[in-house]
Amino acid sequence: MKAGFIGLGNVGRQLAGSLLSAPNIELTVRDLDKTLAQPFVDQGAGWADSPAELAKHCEVIITCLPSPSASAEVLEGVGGVLEGLSPGKIWIEMSTTDGEEIQRIDAEVRRRGGETVEAPVSGGCHRAATGNIAILAGGSRSAFERVMPVLAEMGKDILHTGELGSASILKVITNYLAFANLTSVGEALTVAEKSGIDLGLAYEAIRVSSGNSFVHETESQVILNGSYNINFTMDLVLKDLGLFQAVADAHSIPLEISPLLGRIFNDGQRRFGARAWSSMIVKRLEEACALELRAPGFPAELVDDTPRVQGAEIKWTE
């Protein structure tokens, strides 16, 4: 299968790396920064001078971009994917985006005889690097089945969520929960430190208890190391919180925690910068309490040491 990948950022380059090593996929890549694509080209991937060129060459066109506006530009701009689409081709949108926006662009894809599958991922860059990341996939059953060989190379737990737009909503829901957990983890570790409890011990106590979570097991480690390097930035948090809040507003749901998180992360971005790691949000408390949340033995970057199980675990909707 000829697959094209556009967007080789923190997550995208890991996902594209899985496709590069797949024996049954011929990969072509594209990014605004060609230096990000060069390692792929050096290992045998093709290079496209424009999204349209990539779409003309490939059966499956994958985008993994930082915002809905970036995806719209890559699809609809001059030299965009839509110019290169022809009947039978499939666009896979792996960006975290807006469900209504992907449906809008899908109408243009269908007008050209193509189909769309949305496939946002969850689990972090360290799991994307090993192919153990989760993929939420929305779209028609037939399109989903056609792109399964591609999705299975990139992810382990693949859930078909139903009609187009459903995966985008579920992705921002899961991200919202992760951001809420991150802020609460920061508060918990600060209370432990101020109470005189060893933070290495606190980490283990939370990990083996009912307070444990995926966020604690991952982000707490780089917080306690002091690197904060979670490969996710403040501006992306605020983008995803905005998408989540927009879904709630559309249904007139009077949320309380979501607006508070928006204020917290807006303050974090103002203090530390839009491209600061999202886990640096705990520095607000560190500074307020004149302390550092540190413990020995924790890594500066996360590495997934879980062996990749052969074959993806696929869950279908009826």
N, C-alpha and C positions, 0 to 999 in steps of 0.2 A: 504494500500500500504506500502511495506517495503522500506524505504528511508534511505540512508546512507549519512552522511555529514562529509567531510574531510576539516579541516581548521577552527579553532575556534578562530580566531583573532578578531579584533575590530568589523568588519562587520559580519564575519561568525557566531560568537556566537549569535548575534541578530537574524539572519536569522534562525539558527538552533533552537533558542528558540521558534520561531513561529511554527516550525514543531513539537517540543516537546509537545506543548499544543494542537495540532490538534488531534481530536478524531479518525480520519480515517487514521492516519499515525503511523506506527511503526518505531521509529527512532533508528538508530545506529550511533555512532560518532567515530571520529578518529582525533587525532592531535599529532604532535611530542611531545608536552608538555601535558602529561596526566593530570596534575593539572587543565588545562583548560577544560578538558572533565569531570572531577569528578562531578561538580554540575549537569551535565546532567545525568550522571549515577545514582547519588543519587535520581534523580526525575523519574527514570524508563527507561532511554535510555539504549540501549545496547552499549558495547564497542568492538571495533575490534582491534586485535593486529597488523594488517597490512592492507594496502589498499586492497590487494588481498582478505583477509578474509572478509572485508566489502563488496566487490563487489560480492563475492560468495553468501552472505546472502541476499543482497538487490536487488530489481528490478530497483531502480533509485539510481545512485551514483552521489552525488553533490560534487564539489570541489570549494573552495573559498580561493585562495592562493595569496601570494604577488607578484608573477612574473611568466612569461611564463616558465622560467627554473624550478621553483618550481613545476608547474603543470606537466611539462614533466617528472620530477623525480617521482612524485607520480603516474603517469600513466604508465611510461615505465621502471622505476627502478626495482631492485630486490624486489619481493614481492609487486609489483605495481598493480594498478587497472586492467590493461590489463590481468594479470595472472588469475584474478577471473571473468572476463567477460564471458558470455555465450549468445547464441542467445536470442533476445527479450529484453535485458537490455538496459537502456538508461543512458548515462553520461551527466550530466548537468554541464557545466563549467560556474561558476559565477564569476570567477576572471576577472580582466581587463587584457586582453591579446592581442596577435597579431592574426589578422584574418587568415593569411597564416599558422601560427603555429597550430591553432585549426583545420584547414582543414587537415594538415599533420597527426595529431594524430587521427583525425576522420577516416582516411583511415585504421588505425590499429584497431580502434573500429569496423568498418564495416567488416573487415576481420574476426572478431570473432562473427559476427552476431548481433552486437549491433548498436545503433544509438546515435547521438550526438545532443544536444541542447545547444547553448551558451546563457547565460542569465545574463549578467552583470547588476548591479543595480546602481541606481543614486538617491541621496537625502540625504545621510548622515546617520550616525549610529543612530541618534535620531529617524529618520523615520523608519529605519530597525527594531528598537526595538518595534514599534507599528504596524508593518505590513502595513505602509502607504508609503513604498518606491516604486519607479518606477522600472520596470524590462523591459529591451530590450531583446527580445528573437529571435534568429536566428536559422534556421534549417527547416527540412521538416514540412509541415503542419500536417502530421500524427503524427510525434514525438511530435510536439508542443501540439497537442490536448491530447495526452496520458499523458503528464506531467502537464497539466493545473491544476489538483487538488493540485499538490505540489506547483506550482508557485503562485496559488491563496491564499495559506496559508501564503506566505512570502511577497507578494506585493499587491499594490492597482491598480496602472496604469500599465497594462501589454500590451506592444506593440510588435506584431509579425513583425519583420523587414525584413523577406524574407529569402533568402538562407544563409547557414552557412558562417560566416565571416562578414556579414553585421552588426550584432549587435556590434561586437568588434570594427569596424571602427567608428560606431556612438557613442560608449561609449568614445573613446579617443577624438573624436570631442567635445563632451559635456564637458569632463574634461578640455580640452584645453581652452574652453571658460570660464570655472570657474576660472582657474588659471590666465587668463588675467584680469578677473573682479576683482579678489582678489588684484592684484597689483595696479589696478586703484583705488579701494576702499581705499587702504592705502594712496595713493597720495592725494585723495580727502579729507580724514579726516585730513591729515597733513596740507593741505592748509587751511582748516577750523580752525584748532587749531592755526596756526600761524597768522591767520586773526582776532583772538580774538572771534570767534564764539563758543558758548557752544556746546560741542560735543554731548550731549544728544539731543539738538535741531537740530544739523546737521544730526544726525541719522534719526530723524523723518522727516526732510525736504526731505532727499533723499528717504526715504521709501514711501512718498506720492507723489513723483514726477516721471517724466519720467526717472530719473536716477536710479530708484529702480531695484533690481534684487534679485534672490534667495540667491546669495552669500552675498549681503549686509544684508539681513534680518537675515542671520544665522551667518556668520563669523564676521561681524562687531560687533556683540554682545559680543563674547568672546574676541575680540581685546579690546573693550572698558572696559571690565571687568578686563583685564590683565592676564587672565589664558591662552589665545590663544588655549584652548583645543577644537580642532575641530575633534579629532580622525583620523587625516590624517597627514602623515609625509612628510618631505622634499624629502626623497629618493623615495617615491611613486610618488610624483609630477614629479621628473626627469625621472622616468621610464615611466610614461604616456606621458610626453612631447616627449620622445624619440620615443614612438610608433606612436604618431601623426605625428611627423616630418618624420618618415620612410614612412608613407603612402603618405605624400606630395612629398617626394623625389622620390618615385616610379612612380609618375605621372609628375615629372619634374616641380613642382609648385614652383615658386620663392617666398616663404613666407618671410615676414619681421619681423612680431611680434613674431612668434614662436621662431626663433633663439635668439631674445632679451630676451624672457622669460627664455630660457635655461640658458643664462648667468646670469640673475638675481637670479634664484633659485640655480644655482651652487655656486654663491657667498653666498647665504643664508645658504646652506648646509655647506660650508667651515667655516662660522662664528659660526653657532649655532648647527651643528651636523646633521647627516643623519636622526636621529630619532626625531628631533625637530618637533613640530607641524608646518604644512605648513603655517598657518596664522602668524607665527612668522616672515615671510618675511617682514612684515611692520616694524620690529625692525631695519632694515637697515636705513629707513628714520628717525625713532625715534632717533637713535644714531647720525645720521648725523645732525639732527636739535636740538639735546639736549632737547628732550621733550618726554613725555609719552602720548599716546592716551588713555585717561581714562575718564569715566563718571560714575556717580553712577546709581545703579538700574539695571545693566545688569548682566546676569547669568554667572557663571563660566563654566557651561556645558549646552548644549542645551537639552531641553526636548520637545518632540512632544506632545502637548496637544490637537491635533485634534483627535476627536473620529474616530475609524476605522469604515468605512462604510461597512456593511455586503455585501460581494461579491466583487470580483475584477472587475475593469473596463477594459475590453479586447478590443483591437483594432487589427483587422486582416488585413493582406495584401491579395490581390486577387491572 
